[in-house]
Amino acid sequence: MTFRHRLVIPSAYLTIGMCGVYLSMFQISLLQISQRFALDSLMMGVLVAVQYMGLCITPLFLGSMSERLGKRGVMTISIPLMIAGTLMVSLSNSLAFFLIGIFVIGAGFSVTEGTMSATLGAEFPEKSKLHLGVSQAIFSLGAVLSPFASEAIFRTGRTYQDTFLYVSLIFMGLYALFFFTKHQNDIRGSADYGIAAAARLFTKKTFVLLAVGIFLCVGIEEIVAFFSDSYYELTLQSPQFSALALGLFWACMIPSRLLLGVVRLSHKAIVFICMGCIIASSTVIAAAPDITVKLAAYAVLGFGCGPTWPLILDIVAKRYPQNVGLGINVMMSMSGLGGALTPLAVGAIVVGADFTPVFITAALCAVGIAVSFALAVRNSRKKQPQKKP
């Protein structure tokens, strides 16, 4: 293994980590952005949905070309989209220009994170679960630190536009680092690529059930994270706790994602434990009167959310080794669809300043993930050949 090949690991880790920094920064900035443009809860959901429509659409076109262009070739396009989008938002003074920038960010975000994850799986297949778990733990670490860094920047009198600019500059540096890496297992010129190949994946029942699971998984993460600031400021009248709540949520994903690479439990057992954590903690957040108890429940909620997303990606990478880039980018598209539709639905059912329905929806989504995953595992077992006595 050459130095440039080893460099793929830190390059992927840092880039995925910065995706976490960006996402959490946007989440903690959402209330400020909505106040800037005078948006109600439904329009806040639309704001989130626009970004996730970019996440949803682009992997089907650009991401699905990864077996044709190579994963490296795809990322030479997707990372500049992140840079361009964050620059556009940092310079925008109109809602229309802001929405275009957010859509472009979503387009780059999904393909960058998905293809970087696929690269780790393809370049280091013997340690794919470890690398996917660690990279997502670093994603969570970036998301933990970002709200506190953003709040510190805001206290100096700067706005969300400044934080978007800083993120853009860091992505420029990571893009330069990316060109020093070398991919040794990068499939190029495959005849099985594009929309038709992606559509064929949806003829496989197990793939569809896993896609439903990742759709709901991202839905939980996004509604909890994007509406937390509004929940603490408008519903609980305690804005001083919003950054702490969001930080706890992302921080507690780190240990559970790191454990993913070392625990010997089955995929099914891990998912069921995580969904139990989400259902219980979401119920406590919605019902408990004490803010300290709610904050503790946020930690449990983050712990439960942590492993599901990388676990599904690892399953896809192992089941479809010749189409790992395509399969993971389709999963990114389903992630984007979940991130778009779930906040939009929650924004529509929120009444006034009461954001409690967010956590009721999170619990229901967790039930859906448990059911879809159980059906996926059962379907996989049915397809395994029976051993002869």
MIBA-201276 format. One record per residue (C-alpha): z, x, y. Coordinates in nm, 2 decimals. Layout:
+--------+--------+--------+
:     zz :     xx :     yy :
+--------+--------+--------+
:      Z :      X :      Y :
...
+--------+--------+--------+
***
This chain:
+--------+--------+--------+
:     zz :     xx :     yy :
+--------+--------+--------+
:   0.00 :   0.00 :   0.00 :
:  -0.11 :   0.16 :   0.33 :
:   0.09 :   0.15 :   0.65 :
:  -0.16 :  -0.09 :   0.81 :
:  -0.12 :  -0.32 :   0.52 :
:   0.26 :  -0.31 :   0.54 :
:   0.22 :  -0.39 :   0.91 :
:   0.10 :  -0.73 :   0.81 :
:   0.46 :  -0.83 :   0.74 :
:   0.62 :  -0.75 :   1.08 :
:   0.31 :  -0.88 :   1.26 :
:   0.33 :  -1.21 :   1.07 :
:   0.71 :  -1.23 :   1.10 :
:   0.71 :  -1.17 :   1.48 :
:   0.41 :  -1.41 :   1.55 :
:   0.57 :  -1.69 :   1.34 :
:   0.90 :  -1.62 :   1.52 :
:   0.74 :  -1.66 :   1.86 :
:   0.60 :  -1.99 :   1.74 :
:   0.96 :  -2.09 :   1.69 :
:   1.05 :  -1.96 :   2.04 :
:   0.77 :  -2.16 :   2.19 :
:   0.84 :  -2.49 :   2.01 :
:   1.21 :  -2.49 :   2.09 :
:   1.14 :  -2.39 :   2.45 :
:   0.91 :  -2.70 :   2.48 :
:   1.17 :  -2.91 :   2.32 :
:   1.45 :  -2.81 :   2.57 :
:   1.20 :  -2.85 :   2.85 :
:   1.08 :  -3.20 :   2.76 :
:   1.33 :  -3.39 :   2.98 :
:   1.25 :  -3.16 :   3.28 :
:   0.88 :  -3.21 :   3.22 :
:   0.92 :  -3.59 :   3.18 :
:   1.12 :  -3.60 :   3.51 :
:   0.85 :  -3.39 :   3.68 :
:   0.58 :  -3.64 :   3.59 :
:   0.80 :  -3.95 :   3.59 :
:   0.76 :  -4.04 :   3.22 :
:   0.95 :  -4.30 :   3.02 :
:   1.06 :  -4.26 :   2.66 :
:   0.73 :  -4.39 :   2.53 :
:   0.53 :  -4.15 :   2.74 :
:   0.76 :  -3.87 :   2.63 :
:   0.65 :  -3.96 :   2.28 :
:   0.29 :  -3.95 :   2.39 :
:   0.35 :  -3.60 :   2.54 :
:   0.47 :  -3.47 :   2.21 :
:   0.20 :  -3.66 :   2.02 :
:  -0.08 :  -3.49 :   2.23 :
:   0.04 :  -3.15 :   2.12 :
:   0.06 :  -3.26 :   1.76 :
:  -0.29 :  -3.41 :   1.77 :
:  -0.40 :  -3.06 :   1.84 :
:  -0.19 :  -2.94 :   1.54 :
:  -0.34 :  -3.21 :   1.33 :
:  -0.71 :  -3.18 :   1.41 :
:  -0.77 :  -2.80 :   1.44 :
:  -0.67 :  -2.70 :   1.08 :
:  -0.92 :  -2.94 :   0.94 :
:  -1.20 :  -2.76 :   1.12 :
:  -1.09 :  -2.40 :   1.21 :
:  -0.82 :  -2.36 :   0.94 :
:  -1.04 :  -2.50 :   0.67 :
:  -1.29 :  -2.22 :   0.75 :
:  -1.03 :  -1.95 :   0.64 :
:  -1.20 :  -1.89 :   0.30 :
:  -1.54 :  -1.86 :   0.48 :
:  -1.45 :  -1.65 :   0.78 :
:  -1.14 :  -1.49 :   0.63 :
:  -0.78 :  -1.55 :   0.74 :
:  -0.81 :  -1.25 :   0.98 :
:  -1.12 :  -1.40 :   1.14 :
:  -0.96 :  -1.73 :   1.19 :
:  -0.65 :  -1.58 :   1.36 :
:  -0.87 :  -1.39 :   1.61 :
:  -0.95 :  -1.74 :   1.74 :
:  -0.62 :  -1.92 :   1.70 :
:  -0.39 :  -1.67 :   1.87 :
:  -0.60 :  -1.67 :   2.19 :
:  -0.58 :  -2.05 :   2.19 :
:  -0.20 :  -2.02 :   2.21 :
:  -0.23 :  -1.77 :   2.49 :
:  -0.48 :  -1.99 :   2.68 :
:  -0.28 :  -2.31 :   2.64 :
:   0.05 :  -2.16 :   2.75 :
:  -0.12 :  -2.01 :   3.06 :
:  -0.28 :  -2.35 :   3.14 :
:   0.06 :  -2.53 :   3.13 :
:   0.22 :  -2.25 :   3.34 :
:  -0.04 :  -2.31 :   3.61 :
:  -0.07 :  -2.69 :   3.58 :
:   0.04 :  -2.92 :   3.86 :
:  -0.12 :  -3.24 :   3.73 :
:  -0.03 :  -3.44 :   3.42 :
:  -0.40 :  -3.44 :   3.30 :
:  -0.42 :  -3.06 :   3.31 :
:  -0.08 :  -3.03 :   3.15 :
:  -0.19 :  -3.25 :   2.86 :
:  -0.51 :  -3.04 :   2.80 :
:  -0.29 :  -2.73 :   2.79 :
:  -0.05 :  -2.88 :   2.55 :
:  -0.34 :  -2.99 :   2.32 :
:  -0.48 :  -2.64 :   2.32 :
:  -0.14 :  -2.49 :   2.24 :
:  -0.11 :  -2.73 :   1.95 :
:  -0.46 :  -2.63 :   1.83 :
:  -0.36 :  -2.26 :   1.83 :
:  -0.01 :  -2.31 :   1.70 :
:  -0.09 :  -2.49 :   1.38 :
:  -0.37 :  -2.26 :   1.27 :
:  -0.17 :  -1.94 :   1.37 :
:   0.15 :  -2.04 :   1.19 :
:  -0.04 :  -2.18 :   0.88 :
:  -0.28 :  -1.89 :   0.84 :
:  -0.01 :  -1.63 :   0.90 :
:   0.19 :  -1.80 :   0.63 :
:  -0.11 :  -1.81 :   0.40 :
:  -0.17 :  -1.44 :   0.47 :
:   0.18 :  -1.35 :   0.35 :
:   0.13 :  -1.55 :   0.04 :
:  -0.21 :  -1.40 :  -0.03 :
:  -0.14 :  -1.04 :   0.06 :
:   0.20 :  -1.02 :  -0.12 :
:   0.18 :  -1.29 :  -0.40 :
:   0.46 :  -1.14 :  -0.60 :
:   0.71 :  -1.20 :  -0.32 :
:   0.55 :  -1.50 :  -0.15 :
:   0.85 :  -1.73 :  -0.17 :
:   1.07 :  -1.45 :  -0.02 :
:   0.83 :  -1.38 :   0.27 :
:   0.77 :  -1.74 :   0.35 :
:   1.15 :  -1.81 :   0.35 :
:   1.22 :  -1.50 :   0.57 :
:   0.93 :  -1.58 :   0.81 :
:   1.06 :  -1.93 :   0.85 :
:   1.41 :  -1.80 :   0.90 :
:   1.28 :  -1.58 :   1.18 :
:   1.10 :  -1.89 :   1.32 :
:   1.43 :  -2.06 :   1.32 :
:   1.60 :  -1.76 :   1.49 :
:   1.35 :  -1.77 :   1.76 :
:   1.41 :  -2.15 :   1.80 :
:   1.79 :  -2.09 :   1.82 :
:   1.77 :  -1.83 :   2.09 :
:   1.50 :  -2.01 :   2.30 :
:   1.71 :  -2.30 :   2.43 :
:   1.98 :  -2.07 :   2.56 :
:   1.72 :  -1.83 :   2.71 :
:   1.54 :  -2.12 :   2.87 :
:   1.86 :  -2.27 :   3.02 :
:   1.95 :  -1.93 :   3.16 :
:   1.61 :  -1.91 :   3.32 :
:   1.64 :  -2.26 :   3.46 :
:   1.97 :  -2.18 :   3.62 :
:   1.80 :  -1.91 :   3.83 :
:   1.59 :  -2.18 :   3.99 :
:   1.28 :  -2.12 :   3.78 :
:   1.11 :  -2.40 :   3.59 :
:   0.94 :  -2.47 :   3.26 :
:   0.62 :  -2.33 :   3.41 :
:   0.78 :  -1.98 :   3.42 :
:   0.90 :  -2.00 :   3.06 :
:   0.55 :  -2.10 :   2.94 :
:   0.41 :  -1.80 :   3.13 :
:   0.66 :  -1.56 :   2.96 :
:   0.57 :  -1.69 :   2.62 :
:   0.20 :  -1.64 :   2.70 :
:   0.26 :  -1.28 :   2.79 :
:   0.45 :  -1.21 :   2.46 :
:   0.17 :  -1.36 :   2.26 :
:  -0.08 :  -1.13 :   2.43 :
:   0.13 :  -0.83 :   2.30 :
:   0.14 :  -0.98 :   1.95 :
:  -0.23 :  -1.03 :   1.95 :
:  -0.27 :  -0.66 :   2.03 :
:  -0.04 :  -0.57 :   1.74 :
:  -0.24 :  -0.79 :   1.50 :
:  -0.55 :  -0.57 :   1.54 :
:  -0.37 :  -0.28 :   1.39 :
:  -0.31 :  -0.47 :   1.06 :
:  -0.53 :  -0.45 :   0.75 :
:  -0.57 :  -0.74 :   0.51 :
:  -0.65 :  -0.63 :   0.15 :
:  -0.67 :  -0.97 :  -0.01 :
:  -0.86 :  -1.17 :   0.25 :
:  -1.12 :  -1.40 :   0.08 :
:  -1.44 :  -1.42 :   0.28 :
:  -1.77 :  -1.60 :   0.21 :
:  -1.63 :  -1.86 :  -0.03 :
:  -1.86 :  -2.15 :  -0.10 :
:  -1.56 :  -2.38 :  -0.12 :
:  -1.46 :  -2.44 :   0.24 :
:  -1.47 :  -2.69 :   0.53 :
:  -1.40 :  -3.06 :   0.55 :
:  -1.56 :  -3.14 :   0.22 :
:  -1.34 :  -2.89 :   0.04 :
:  -1.03 :  -3.03 :   0.22 :
:  -1.12 :  -3.38 :   0.12 :
:  -1.14 :  -3.28 :  -0.24 :
:  -0.77 :  -3.17 :  -0.23 :
:  -0.68 :  -3.53 :  -0.14 :
:  -0.82 :  -3.64 :  -0.47 :
:  -0.53 :  -3.46 :  -0.64 :
:  -0.22 :  -3.69 :  -0.66 :
:   0.03 :  -3.41 :  -0.65 :
:  -0.13 :  -3.26 :  -0.34 :
:  -0.12 :  -3.60 :  -0.17 :
:   0.25 :  -3.65 :  -0.25 :
:   0.33 :  -3.30 :  -0.12 :
:   0.13 :  -3.39 :   0.20 :
:   0.34 :  -3.70 :   0.24 :
:   0.66 :  -3.49 :   0.21 :
:   0.55 :  -3.23 :   0.47 :
:   0.44 :  -3.52 :   0.70 :
:   0.79 :  -3.67 :   0.69 :
:   0.96 :  -3.32 :   0.70 :
:   0.80 :  -3.23 :   1.03 :
:   0.86 :  -3.58 :   1.16 :
:   1.23 :  -3.53 :   1.11 :
:   1.23 :  -3.19 :   1.28 :
:   1.04 :  -3.31 :   1.58 :
:   1.21 :  -3.63 :   1.66 :
:   1.56 :  -3.47 :   1.63 :
:   1.46 :  -3.16 :   1.83 :
:   1.25 :  -3.32 :   2.10 :
:   1.48 :  -3.61 :   2.17 :
:   1.81 :  -3.41 :   2.15 :
:   1.82 :  -3.32 :   2.52 :
:   1.76 :  -3.68 :   2.61 :
:   2.02 :  -3.80 :   2.36 :
:   2.30 :  -3.58 :   2.50 :
:   2.21 :  -3.63 :   2.86 :
:   2.11 :  -4.00 :   2.88 :
:   2.29 :  -4.16 :   2.58 :
:   2.61 :  -3.95 :   2.56 :
:   2.62 :  -3.84 :   2.93 :
:   2.71 :  -3.49 :   2.81 :
:   2.41 :  -3.27 :   2.91 :
:   2.63 :  -2.95 :   2.88 :
:   2.61 :  -2.99 :   2.50 :
:   2.23 :  -3.03 :   2.46 :
:   2.14 :  -2.66 :   2.43 :
:   2.43 :  -2.61 :   2.19 :
:   2.32 :  -2.90 :   1.97 :
:   1.96 :  -2.78 :   1.95 :
:   2.08 :  -2.42 :   1.89 :
:   2.30 :  -2.53 :   1.60 :
:   2.01 :  -2.74 :   1.45 :
:   1.78 :  -2.44 :   1.44 :
:   2.05 :  -2.18 :   1.36 :
:   2.16 :  -2.35 :   1.04 :
:   1.80 :  -2.35 :   0.91 :
:   1.83 :  -1.97 :   0.89 :
:   2.07 :  -1.94 :   0.60 :
:   1.91 :  -2.22 :   0.40 :
:   1.57 :  -2.06 :   0.44 :
:   1.70 :  -1.72 :   0.35 :
:   1.86 :  -1.87 :   0.04 :
:   1.53 :  -2.01 :  -0.06 :
:   1.41 :  -1.67 :  -0.18 :
:   1.72 :  -1.60 :  -0.39 :
:   1.86 :  -1.92 :  -0.54 :
:   1.77 :  -2.01 :  -0.90 :
:   1.77 :  -2.39 :  -0.85 :
:   1.45 :  -2.59 :  -0.92 :
:   1.23 :  -2.71 :  -0.64 :
:   1.34 :  -3.06 :  -0.71 :
:   1.71 :  -2.98 :  -0.70 :
:   1.67 :  -2.79 :  -0.37 :
:   1.48 :  -3.09 :  -0.21 :
:   1.74 :  -3.34 :  -0.33 :
:   2.03 :  -3.14 :  -0.20 :
:   1.86 :  -3.10 :   0.14 :
:   1.77 :  -3.46 :   0.17 :
:   2.13 :  -3.56 :   0.09 :
:   2.24 :  -3.33 :   0.38 :
:   1.99 :  -3.49 :   0.62 :
:   2.08 :  -3.85 :   0.53 :
:   2.45 :  -3.79 :   0.56 :
:   2.44 :  -3.59 :   0.88 :
:   2.19 :  -3.82 :   1.05 :
:   2.42 :  -4.11 :   0.98 :
:   2.72 :  -3.93 :   1.12 :
:   2.54 :  -3.83 :   1.44 :
:   2.43 :  -4.19 :   1.49 :
:   2.78 :  -4.34 :   1.42 :
:   3.05 :  -4.09 :   1.50 :
:   3.21 :  -4.13 :   1.84 :
:   3.33 :  -3.77 :   1.87 :
:   3.09 :  -3.52 :   2.02 :
:   3.25 :  -3.23 :   1.82 :
:   3.18 :  -3.42 :   1.50 :
:   2.82 :  -3.49 :   1.61 :
:   2.77 :  -3.11 :   1.68 :
:   2.90 :  -3.03 :   1.33 :
:   2.66 :  -3.28 :   1.19 :
:   2.37 :  -3.12 :   1.38 :
:   2.45 :  -2.80 :   1.19 :
:   2.44 :  -2.98 :   0.86 :
:   2.12 :  -3.15 :   0.96 :
:   1.95 :  -2.82 :   1.04 :
:   2.07 :  -2.67 :   0.71 :
:   1.91 :  -2.96 :   0.52 :
:   1.58 :  -2.94 :   0.71 :
:   1.54 :  -2.56 :   0.67 :
:   1.39 :  -2.51 :   0.32 :
:   1.17 :  -2.81 :   0.27 :
:   0.87 :  -2.70 :   0.48 :
:   0.84 :  -2.34 :   0.34 :
:   0.91 :  -2.47 :  -0.01 :
:   0.61 :  -2.70 :   0.00 :
:   0.39 :  -2.43 :   0.14 :
:   0.50 :  -2.20 :  -0.15 :
:   0.41 :  -2.46 :  -0.40 :
:   0.07 :  -2.51 :  -0.25 :
:   0.01 :  -2.13 :  -0.24 :
:   0.10 :  -2.10 :  -0.61 :
:  -0.09 :  -2.41 :  -0.73 :
:  -0.42 :  -2.33 :  -0.54 :
:  -0.44 :  -1.95 :  -0.53 :
:  -0.82 :  -1.95 :  -0.47 :
:  -0.78 :  -2.19 :  -0.18 :
:  -0.45 :  -2.08 :  -0.03 :
:  -0.58 :  -2.07 :   0.32 :
:  -0.75 :  -2.40 :   0.30 :
:  -0.45 :  -2.57 :   0.12 :
:  -0.19 :  -2.45 :   0.37 :
:  -0.41 :  -2.53 :   0.67 :
:  -0.45 :  -2.89 :   0.53 :
:  -0.07 :  -2.90 :   0.50 :
:  -0.05 :  -2.78 :   0.86 :
:  -0.28 :  -3.07 :   0.96 :
:  -0.04 :  -3.31 :   0.78 :
:   0.25 :  -3.14 :   0.96 :
:   0.07 :  -3.20 :   1.29 :
:   0.01 :  -3.57 :   1.20 :
:   0.38 :  -3.61 :   1.12 :
:   0.47 :  -3.44 :   1.44 :
:   0.24 :  -3.66 :   1.64 :
:   0.30 :  -4.01 :   1.50 :
:   0.68 :  -3.99 :   1.43 :
:   0.79 :  -3.91 :   1.79 :
:   0.54 :  -4.17 :   1.92 :
:   0.69 :  -4.43 :   1.69 :
:   1.05 :  -4.34 :   1.79 :
:   0.96 :  -4.33 :   2.16 :
:   0.83 :  -4.69 :   2.12 :
:   1.15 :  -4.82 :   1.96 :
:   1.40 :  -4.64 :   2.19 :
:   1.55 :  -4.90 :   2.43 :
:   1.65 :  -4.77 :   2.77 :
:   1.88 :  -4.47 :   2.75 :
:   1.99 :  -4.53 :   2.38 :
:   1.83 :  -4.26 :   2.16 :
:   2.04 :  -4.35 :   1.85 :
:   1.73 :  -4.48 :   1.66 :
:   1.61 :  -4.12 :   1.64 :
:   1.87 :  -4.04 :   1.38 :
:   1.83 :  -4.37 :   1.18 :
:   1.46 :  -4.28 :   1.16 :
:   1.55 :  -3.93 :   1.04 :
:   1.76 :  -4.06 :   0.75 :
:   1.48 :  -4.30 :   0.64 :
:   1.23 :  -4.01 :   0.65 :
:   1.46 :  -3.81 :   0.42 :
:   1.46 :  -4.09 :   0.17 :
:   1.08 :  -4.09 :   0.18 :
:   1.07 :  -3.71 :   0.12 :
:   1.30 :  -3.74 :  -0.18 :
:   1.09 :  -4.02 :  -0.34 :
:   0.75 :  -3.85 :  -0.28 :
:   0.88 :  -3.51 :  -0.41 :
:   1.02 :  -3.68 :  -0.73 :
:   0.69 :  -3.84 :  -0.79 :
:   0.50 :  -3.51 :  -0.73 :
:   0.72 :  -3.33 :  -0.98 :
:   0.67 :  -3.61 :  -1.24 :
:   0.30 :  -3.61 :  -1.19 :
:   0.28 :  -3.23 :  -1.23 :
:   0.47 :  -3.25 :  -1.56 :
:   0.24 :  -3.51 :  -1.69 :
:  -0.06 :  -3.28 :  -1.64 :
:   0.11 :  -2.99 :  -1.83 :
:  -0.03 :  -2.96 :  -2.19 :
:   0.22 :  -3.07 :  -2.46 :
:   0.34 :  -2.79 :  -2.69 :
:   0.25 :  -2.83 :  -3.05 :
:   0.54 :  -2.85 :  -3.29 :
+--------+--------+--------+
***
